[in-house]
Amino acid sequence: MAKKPMEPLVIASKAKGVLKKAGCNTAGDAFEALNGYIYWLLEQAAKRAKSNGRKTVRGHDFMAG
C-alpha cells in the first residue's frame, strides 16, 4: 500500500522566491523533501515538550539537539 502524501506546510512559491534571490534553482522534489523535514522538526519539538512535562511547544524546543 502506498504511503499517504503529507499535507503541504510550505508555500512553495514563497520558498522558491527566497532560493531564487540566493541565486539557486529548485528541483522538482525540493519542496516535498522540505515538507518532510518540517514534519520531522514538528514531531521532534512535540517529543521534547512532552518529555519536559509540557503540552505547549515553545521556540527552544526546535533548537534542542
PDB file with one MODEL, atoms N, CA, C and O in Angstrom:
MODEL        1
ATOM      1  N   MET A   1       0.843  -1.178   0.000  1.00  0.00           N
ATOM      2  CA  MET A   1       0.000   0.000   0.000  1.00  0.00           C
ATOM      3  C   MET A   1       0.890   1.244   0.000  1.00  0.00           C
ATOM      4  O   MET A   1       1.867   1.315   0.745  1.00  0.00           O
ATOM      5  N   ALA A   2       0.550   2.207  -0.828  1.00  0.00           N
ATOM      6  CA  ALA A   2       1.341   3.439  -0.946  1.00  0.00           C
ATOM      7  C   ALA A   2       1.159   4.314   0.286  1.00  0.00           C
ATOM      8  O   ALA A   2       0.090   4.354   0.895  1.00  0.00           O
ATOM      9  N   LYS A   3       2.221   5.004   0.628  1.00  0.00           N
ATOM     10  CA  LYS A   3       2.187   5.911   1.771  1.00  0.00           C
ATOM     11  C   LYS A   3       1.365   7.146   1.411  1.00  0.00           C
ATOM     12  O   LYS A   3       1.512   7.699   0.321  1.00  0.00           O
ATOM     13  N   LYS A   4       0.495   7.576   2.333  1.00  0.00           N
ATOM     14  CA  LYS A   4      -0.349   8.746   2.093  1.00  0.00           C
ATOM     15  C   LYS A   4       0.529   9.994   2.057  1.00  0.00           C
ATOM     16  O   LYS A   4       1.353  10.189   2.951  1.00  0.00           O
ATOM     17  N   PRO A   5       0.368  10.841   1.039  1.00  0.00           N
ATOM     18  CA  PRO A   5       1.193  12.051   0.968  1.00  0.00           C
ATOM     19  C   PRO A   5       0.876  13.003   2.120  1.00  0.00           C
ATOM     20  O   PRO A   5      -0.268  13.112   2.560  1.00  0.00           O
ATOM     21  N   MET A   6       1.906  13.684   2.593  1.00  0.00           N
ATOM     22  CA  MET A   6       1.734  14.633   3.687  1.00  0.00           C
ATOM     23  C   MET A   6       1.153  15.937   3.155  1.00  0.00           C
ATOM     24  O   MET A   6       1.468  16.372   2.047  1.00  0.00           O
ATOM     25  N   GLU A   7       0.298  16.550   3.968  1.00  0.00           N
ATOM     26  CA  GLU A   7      -0.268  17.840   3.593  1.00  0.00           C
ATOM     27  C   GLU A   7       0.851  18.874   3.539  1.00  0.00           C
ATOM     28  O   GLU A   7       1.673  18.931   4.454  1.00  0.00           O
ATOM     29  N   PRO A   8       0.902  19.690   2.492  1.00  0.00           N
ATOM     30  CA  PRO A   8       1.966  20.697   2.381  1.00  0.00           C
ATOM     31  C   PRO A   8       1.900  21.729   3.506  1.00  0.00           C
ATOM     32  O   PRO A   8       0.832  22.253   3.822  1.00  0.00           O
ATOM     33  N   LEU A   9       3.044  22.008   4.097  1.00  0.00           N
ATOM     34  CA  LEU A   9       3.148  23.019   5.147  1.00  0.00           C
ATOM     35  C   LEU A   9       3.940  24.231   4.675  1.00  0.00           C
ATOM     36  O   LEU A   9       4.061  25.223   5.393  1.00  0.00           O
ATOM     37  N   VAL A  10       4.477  24.143   3.466  1.00  0.00           N
ATOM     38  CA  VAL A  10       5.327  25.196   2.915  1.00  0.00           C
ATOM     39  C   VAL A  10       4.618  25.848   1.732  1.00  0.00           C
ATOM     40  O   VAL A  10       4.021  25.162   0.903  1.00  0.00           O
ATOM     41  N   ILE A  11       4.686  27.159   1.659  1.00  0.00           N
ATOM     42  CA  ILE A  11       4.188  27.866   0.479  1.00  0.00           C
ATOM     43  C   ILE A  11       5.339  27.852  -0.526  1.00  0.00           C
ATOM     44  O   ILE A  11       6.289  28.628  -0.422  1.00  0.00           O
ATOM     45  N   ALA A  12       5.228  26.952  -1.499  1.00  0.00           N
ATOM     46  CA  ALA A  12       6.325  26.708  -2.434  1.00  0.00           C
ATOM     47  C   ALA A  12       6.755  27.969  -3.171  1.00  0.00           C
ATOM     48  O   ALA A  12       7.950  28.190  -3.363  1.00  0.00           O
ATOM     49  N   SER A  13       5.810  28.793  -3.583  1.00  0.00           N
ATOM     50  CA  SER A  13       6.176  29.997  -4.346  1.00  0.00           C
ATOM     51  C   SER A  13       7.013  30.960  -3.505  1.00  0.00           C
ATOM     52  O   SER A  13       7.922  31.610  -4.022  1.00  0.00           O
ATOM     53  N   LYS A  14       6.709  31.050  -2.213  1.00  0.00           N
ATOM     54  CA  LYS A  14       7.477  31.939  -1.327  1.00  0.00           C
ATOM     55  C   LYS A  14       8.884  31.380  -1.097  1.00  0.00           C
ATOM     56  O   LYS A  14       9.869  32.116  -1.159  1.00  0.00           O
ATOM     57  N   ALA A  15       8.968  30.076  -0.833  1.00  0.00           N
ATOM     58  CA  ALA A  15      10.266  29.443  -0.618  1.00  0.00           C
ATOM     59  C   ALA A  15      11.108  29.501  -1.891  1.00  0.00           C
ATOM     60  O   ALA A  15      12.317  29.726  -1.834  1.00  0.00           O
ATOM     61  N   LYS A  16      10.469  29.299  -3.025  1.00  0.00           N
ATOM     62  CA  LYS A  16      11.168  29.361  -4.310  1.00  0.00           C
ATOM     63  C   LYS A  16      11.740  30.759  -4.530  1.00  0.00           C
ATOM     64  O   LYS A  16      12.846  30.908  -5.049  1.00  0.00           O
ATOM     65  N   GLY A  17      10.982  31.782  -4.133  1.00  0.00           N
ATOM     66  CA  GLY A  17      11.450  33.162  -4.251  1.00  0.00           C
ATOM     67  C   GLY A  17      12.697  33.419  -3.426  1.00  0.00           C
ATOM     68  O   GLY A  17      13.614  34.107  -3.876  1.00  0.00           O
ATOM     69  N   VAL A  18      12.737  32.869  -2.218  1.00  0.00           N
ATOM     70  CA  VAL A  18      13.916  33.021  -1.354  1.00  0.00           C
ATOM     71  C   VAL A  18      15.123  32.357  -2.003  1.00  0.00           C
ATOM     72  O   VAL A  18      16.213  32.929  -2.022  1.00  0.00           O
ATOM     73  N   LEU A  19      14.931  31.152  -2.533  1.00  0.00           N
ATOM     74  CA  LEU A  19      16.037  30.440  -3.171  1.00  0.00           C
ATOM     75  C   LEU A  19      16.495  31.145  -4.441  1.00  0.00           C
ATOM     76  O   LEU A  19      17.691  31.207  -4.726  1.00  0.00           O
ATOM     77  N   LYS A  20      15.550  31.673  -5.197  1.00  0.00           N
ATOM     78  CA  LYS A  20      15.894  32.398  -6.423  1.00  0.00           C
ATOM     79  C   LYS A  20      16.713  33.645  -6.085  1.00  0.00           C
ATOM     80  O   LYS A  20      17.675  33.968  -6.782  1.00  0.00           O
ATOM     81  N   LYS A  21      16.328  34.343  -5.014  1.00  0.00           N
ATOM     82  CA  LYS A  21      17.060  35.529  -4.564  1.00  0.00           C
ATOM     83  C   LYS A  21      18.501  35.171  -4.176  1.00  0.00           C
ATOM     84  O   LYS A  21      19.416  35.981  -4.325  1.00  0.00           O
ATOM     85  N   ALA A  22      18.682  33.944  -3.678  1.00  0.00           N
ATOM     86  CA  ALA A  22      20.012  33.464  -3.302  1.00  0.00           C
ATOM     87  C   ALA A  22      20.784  32.938  -4.510  1.00  0.00           C
ATOM     88  O   ALA A  22      21.910  32.462  -4.371  1.00  0.00           O
ATOM     89  N   GLY A  23      20.174  33.024  -5.698  1.00  0.00           N
ATOM     90  CA  GLY A  23      20.850  32.593  -6.918  1.00  0.00           C
ATOM     91  C   GLY A  23      20.744  31.109  -7.199  1.00  0.00           C
ATOM     92  O   GLY A  23      21.564  30.558  -7.933  1.00  0.00           O
ATOM     93  N   CYS A  24      19.738  30.446  -6.622  1.00  0.00           N
ATOM     94  CA  CYS A  24      19.585  28.999  -6.801  1.00  0.00           C
ATOM     95  C   CYS A  24      18.298  28.655  -7.532  1.00  0.00           C
ATOM     96  O   CYS A  24      17.300  29.372  -7.447  1.00  0.00           O
ATOM     97  N   ASN A  25      18.345  27.549  -8.247  1.00  0.00           N
ATOM     98  CA  ASN A  25      17.155  26.965  -8.856  1.00  0.00           C
ATOM     99  C   ASN A  25      16.628  25.894  -7.911  1.00  0.00           C
ATOM    100  O   ASN A  25      17.319  25.502  -6.971  1.00  0.00           O
ATOM    101  N   THR A  26      15.405  25.416  -8.153  1.00  0.00           N
ATOM    102  CA  THR A  26      14.839  24.373  -7.299  1.00  0.00           C
ATOM    103  C   THR A  26      14.454  23.157  -8.133  1.00  0.00           C
ATOM    104  O   THR A  26      13.850  23.282  -9.199  1.00  0.00           O
ATOM    105  N   ALA A  27      14.811  21.994  -7.636  1.00  0.00           N
ATOM    106  CA  ALA A  27      14.447  20.736  -8.286  1.00  0.00           C
ATOM    107  C   ALA A  27      12.991  20.417  -7.969  1.00  0.00           C
ATOM    108  O   ALA A  27      12.422  20.961  -7.022  1.00  0.00           O
ATOM    109  N   GLY A  28      12.401  19.550  -8.748  1.00  0.00           N
ATOM    110  CA  GLY A  28      11.006  19.185  -8.567  1.00  0.00           C
ATOM    111  C   GLY A  28      10.691  18.554  -7.225  1.00  0.00           C
ATOM    112  O   GLY A  28       9.573  18.679  -6.725  1.00  0.00           O
ATOM    113  N   ASP A  29      11.666  17.876  -6.639  1.00  0.00           N
ATOM    114  CA  ASP A  29      11.423  17.193  -5.367  1.00  0.00           C
ATOM    115  C   ASP A  29      11.841  18.011  -4.144  1.00  0.00           C
ATOM    116  O   ASP A  29      11.717  17.535  -3.015  1.00  0.00           O
ATOM    117  N   ALA A  30      12.325  19.213  -4.348  1.00  0.00           N
ATOM    118  CA  ALA A  30      12.865  20.014  -3.238  1.00  0.00           C
ATOM    119  C   ALA A  30      11.823  20.312  -2.168  1.00  0.00           C
ATOM    120  O   ALA A  30      12.115  20.191  -0.978  1.00  0.00           O
ATOM    121  N   PHE A  31      10.629  20.694  -2.563  1.00  0.00           N
ATOM    122  CA  PHE A  31       9.636  21.103  -1.576  1.00  0.00           C
ATOM    123  C   PHE A  31       8.981  19.921  -0.882  1.00  0.00           C
ATOM    124  O   PHE A  31       8.521  20.043   0.254  1.00  0.00           O
ATOM    125  N   GLU A  32       8.934  18.785  -1.553  1.00  0.00           N
ATOM    126  CA  GLU A  32       8.459  17.569  -0.897  1.00  0.00           C
ATOM    127  C   GLU A  32       9.433  17.186   0.224  1.00  0.00           C
ATOM    128  O   GLU A  32       9.013  16.814   1.320  1.00  0.00           O
ATOM    129  N   ALA A  33      10.725  17.281  -0.060  1.00  0.00           N
ATOM    130  CA  ALA A  33      11.740  16.982   0.951  1.00  0.00           C
ATOM    131  C   ALA A  33      11.698  18.002   2.088  1.00  0.00           C
ATOM    132  O   ALA A  33      11.794  17.629   3.257  1.00  0.00           O
ATOM    133  N   LEU A  34      11.557  19.277   1.756  1.00  0.00           N
ATOM    134  CA  LEU A  34      11.469  20.323   2.776  1.00  0.00           C
ATOM    135  C   LEU A  34      10.242  20.111   3.649  1.00  0.00           C
ATOM    136  O   LEU A  34      10.311  20.280   4.867  1.00  0.00           O
ATOM    137  N   ASN A  35       9.134  19.746   3.047  1.00  0.00           N
ATOM    138  CA  ASN A  35       7.911  19.478   3.795  1.00  0.00           C
ATOM    139  C   ASN A  35       8.118  18.318   4.771  1.00  0.00           C
ATOM    140  O   ASN A  35       7.692  18.389   5.924  1.00  0.00           O
ATOM    141  N   GLY A  36       8.768  17.259   4.311  1.00  0.00           N
ATOM    142  CA  GLY A  36       9.069  16.120   5.183  1.00  0.00           C
ATOM    143  C   GLY A  36       9.948  16.519   6.349  1.00  0.00           C
ATOM    144  O   GLY A  36       9.754  16.053   7.472  1.00  0.00           O
ATOM    145  N   TYR A  37      10.917  17.385   6.080  1.00  0.00           N
ATOM    146  CA  TYR A  37      11.817  17.860   7.133  1.00  0.00           C
ATOM    147  C   TYR A  37      11.051  18.694   8.156  1.00  0.00           C
ATOM    148  O   TYR A  37      11.313  18.582   9.354  1.00  0.00           O
ATOM    149  N   ILE A  38      10.123  19.515   7.717  1.00  0.00           N
ATOM    150  CA  ILE A  38       9.330  20.328   8.644  1.00  0.00           C
ATOM    151  C   ILE A  38       8.456  19.430   9.518  1.00  0.00           C
ATOM    152  O   ILE A  38       8.334  19.672  10.719  1.00  0.00           O
ATOM    153  N   TYR A  39       7.847  18.399   8.934  1.00  0.00           N
ATOM    154  CA  TYR A  39       7.068  17.450   9.736  1.00  0.00           C
ATOM    155  C   TYR A  39       7.957  16.818  10.805  1.00  0.00           C
ATOM    156  O   TYR A  39       7.548  16.688  11.959  1.00  0.00           O
ATOM    157  N   TRP A  40       9.164  16.428  10.425  1.00  0.00           N
ATOM    158  CA  TRP A  40      10.097  15.815  11.375  1.00  0.00           C
ATOM    159  C   TRP A  40      10.450  16.794  12.494  1.00  0.00           C
ATOM    160  O   TRP A  40      10.462  16.416  13.666  1.00  0.00           O
ATOM    161  N   LEU A  41      10.739  18.057  12.140  1.00  0.00           N
ATOM    162  CA  LEU A  41      11.042  19.070  13.155  1.00  0.00           C
ATOM    163  C   LEU A  41       9.887  19.240  14.137  1.00  0.00           C
ATOM    164  O   LEU A  41      10.104  19.338  15.345  1.00  0.00           O
ATOM    165  N   LEU A  42       8.668  19.276  13.622  1.00  0.00           N
ATOM    166  CA  LEU A  42       7.496  19.420  14.485  1.00  0.00           C
ATOM    167  C   LEU A  42       7.344  18.226  15.425  1.00  0.00           C
ATOM    168  O   LEU A  42       7.030  18.392  16.603  1.00  0.00           O
ATOM    169  N   GLU A  43       7.567  17.029  14.900  1.00  0.00           N
ATOM    170  CA  GLU A  43       7.489  15.823  15.730  1.00  0.00           C
ATOM    171  C   GLU A  43       8.541  15.847  16.833  1.00  0.00           C
ATOM    172  O   GLU A  43       8.246  15.503  17.977  1.00  0.00           O
ATOM    173  N   GLN A  44       9.770  16.250  16.497  1.00  0.00           N
ATOM    174  CA  GLN A  44      10.847  16.317  17.483  1.00  0.00           C
ATOM    175  C   GLN A  44      10.548  17.355  18.561  1.00  0.00           C
ATOM    176  O   GLN A  44      10.786  17.110  19.743  1.00  0.00           O
ATOM    177  N   ALA A  45      10.028  18.508  18.157  1.00  0.00           N
ATOM    178  CA  ALA A  45       9.690  19.561  19.119  1.00  0.00           C
ATOM    179  C   ALA A  45       8.577  19.090  20.051  1.00  0.00           C
ATOM    180  O   ALA A  45       8.619  19.367  21.250  1.00  0.00           O
ATOM    181  N   ALA A  46       7.587  18.384  19.517  1.00  0.00           N
ATOM    182  CA  ALA A  46       6.497  17.866  20.344  1.00  0.00           C
ATOM    183  C   ALA A  46       7.019  16.840  21.346  1.00  0.00           C
ATOM    184  O   ALA A  46       6.610  16.843  22.507  1.00  0.00           O
ATOM    185  N   LYS A  47       7.917  15.968  20.906  1.00  0.00           N
ATOM    186  CA  LYS A  47       8.514  14.977  21.811  1.00  0.00           C
ATOM    187  C   LYS A  47       9.279  15.661  22.938  1.00  0.00           C
ATOM    188  O   LYS A  47       9.189  15.247  24.094  1.00  0.00           O
ATOM    189  N   ARG A  48      10.030  16.705  22.602  1.00  0.00           N
ATOM    190  CA  ARG A  48      10.811  17.416  23.617  1.00  0.00           C
ATOM    191  C   ARG A  48       9.894  18.099  24.621  1.00  0.00           C
ATOM    192  O   ARG A  48      10.145  18.048  25.825  1.00  0.00           O
ATOM    193  N   ALA A  49       8.839  18.734  24.140  1.00  0.00           N
ATOM    194  CA  ALA A  49       7.893  19.395  25.047  1.00  0.00           C
ATOM    195  C   ALA A  49       7.263  18.372  25.988  1.00  0.00           C
ATOM    196  O   ALA A  49       7.181  18.603  27.195  1.00  0.00           O
ATOM    197  N   LYS A  50       6.820  17.246  25.439  1.00  0.00           N
ATOM    198  CA  LYS A  50       6.203  16.203  26.264  1.00  0.00           C
ATOM    199  C   LYS A  50       7.187  15.633  27.270  1.00  0.00           C
ATOM    200  O   LYS A  50       6.821  15.364  28.415  1.00  0.00           O
ATOM    201  N   SER A  51       8.438  15.445  26.852  1.00  0.00           N
ATOM    202  CA  SER A  51       9.438  14.891  27.774  1.00  0.00           C
ATOM    203  C   SER A  51       9.758  15.857  28.909  1.00  0.00           C
ATOM    204  O   SER A  51      10.287  15.453  29.944  1.00  0.00           O
ATOM    205  N   ASN A  52       9.437  17.134  28.711  1.00  0.00           N
ATOM    206  CA  ASN A  52       9.621  18.142  29.753  1.00  0.00           C
ATOM    207  C   ASN A  52       8.312  18.436  30.488  1.00  0.00           C
ATOM    208  O   ASN A  52       8.211  19.433  31.202  1.00  0.00           O
ATOM    209  N   GLY A  53       7.316  17.575  30.315  1.00  0.00           N
ATOM    210  CA  GLY A  53       6.055  17.699  31.027  1.00  0.00           C
ATOM    211  C   GLY A  53       5.164  18.829  30.538  1.00  0.00           C
ATOM    212  O   GLY A  53       4.329  19.331  31.290  1.00  0.00           O
ATOM    213  N   ARG A  54       5.333  19.230  29.291  1.00  0.00           N
ATOM    214  CA  ARG A  54       4.515  20.313  28.736  1.00  0.00           C
ATOM    215  C   ARG A  54       3.696  19.816  27.557  1.00  0.00           C
ATOM    216  O   ARG A  54       4.073  18.866  26.870  1.00  0.00           O
ATOM    217  N   LYS A  55       2.566  20.479  27.336  1.00  0.00           N
ATOM    218  CA  LYS A  55       1.769  20.234  26.136  1.00  0.00           C
ATOM    219  C   LYS A  55       1.996  21.342  25.121  1.00  0.00           C
ATOM    220  O   LYS A  55       1.560  21.245  23.974  1.00  0.00           O
ATOM    221  N   THR A  56       2.673  22.381  25.546  1.00  0.00           N
ATOM    222  CA  THR A  56       2.920  23.536  24.686  1.00  0.00           C
ATOM    223  C   THR A  56       4.326  23.466  24.104  1.00  0.00           C
ATOM    224  O   THR A  56       5.308  23.371  24.840  1.00  0.00           O
ATOM    225  N   VAL A  57       4.414  23.513  22.791  1.00  0.00           N
ATOM    226  CA  VAL A  57       5.712  23.551  22.117  1.00  0.00           C
ATOM    227  C   VAL A  57       6.179  24.998  22.117  1.00  0.00           C
ATOM    228  O   VAL A  57       5.439  25.901  21.727  1.00  0.00           O
ATOM    229  N   ARG A  58       7.409  25.207  22.556  1.00  0.00           N
ATOM    230  CA  ARG A  58       7.987  26.547  22.615  1.00  0.00           C
ATOM    231  C   ARG A  58       9.142  26.630  21.621  1.00  0.00           C
ATOM    232  O   ARG A  58       9.633  25.614  21.129  1.00  0.00           O
ATOM    233  N   GLY A  59       9.562  27.854  21.339  1.00  0.00           N
ATOM    234  CA  GLY A  59      10.606  28.087  20.346  1.00  0.00           C
ATOM    235  C   GLY A  59      11.869  27.282  20.585  1.00  0.00           C
ATOM    236  O   GLY A  59      12.461  26.755  19.644  1.00  0.00           O
ATOM    237  N   HIS A  60      12.284  27.186  21.838  1.00  0.00           N
ATOM    238  CA  HIS A  60      13.536  26.476  22.110  1.00  0.00           C
ATOM    239  C   HIS A  60      13.418  24.965  21.903  1.00  0.00           C
ATOM    240  O   HIS A  60      14.437  24.276  21.851  1.00  0.00           O
ATOM    241  N   ASP A  61      12.207  24.440  21.785  1.00  0.00           N
ATOM    242  CA  ASP A  61      12.041  23.011  21.502  1.00  0.00           C
ATOM    243  C   ASP A  61      12.535  22.653  20.102  1.00  0.00           C
ATOM    244  O   ASP A  61      12.869  21.498  19.836  1.00  0.00           O
ATOM    245  N   PHE A  62      12.579  23.630  19.215  1.00  0.00           N
ATOM    246  CA  PHE A  62      13.081  23.393  17.861  1.00  0.00           C
ATOM    247  C   PHE A  62      14.602  23.438  17.804  1.00  0.00           C
ATOM    248  O   PHE A  62      15.200  22.886  16.881  1.00  0.00           O
ATOM    249  N   MET A  63      15.229  24.080  18.766  1.00  0.00           N
ATOM    250  CA  MET A  63      16.676  24.275  18.739  1.00  0.00           C
ATOM    251  C   MET A  63      17.434  23.211  19.522  1.00  0.00           C
ATOM    252  O   MET A  63      18.656  23.118  19.405  1.00  0.00           O
ATOM    253  N   ALA A  64      16.745  22.420  20.305  1.00  0.00           N
ATOM    254  CA  ALA A  64      17.406  21.416  21.146  1.00  0.00           C
ATOM    255  C   ALA A  64      17.958  20.288  20.286  1.00  0.00           C
ATOM    256  O   ALA A  64      17.367  19.925  19.269  1.00  0.00           O
ATOM    257  N   GLY A  65      19.080  19.742  20.696  1.00  0.00           N
ATOM    258  CA  GLY A  65      19.706  18.678  19.934  1.00  0.00           C
ATOM    259  C   GLY A  65      19.420  17.323  20.405  1.00  0.00           C
ATOM    260  O   GLY A  65      19.905  16.352  19.824  1.00  0.00           O
TER     261      GLY A  65
ENDMDL
END
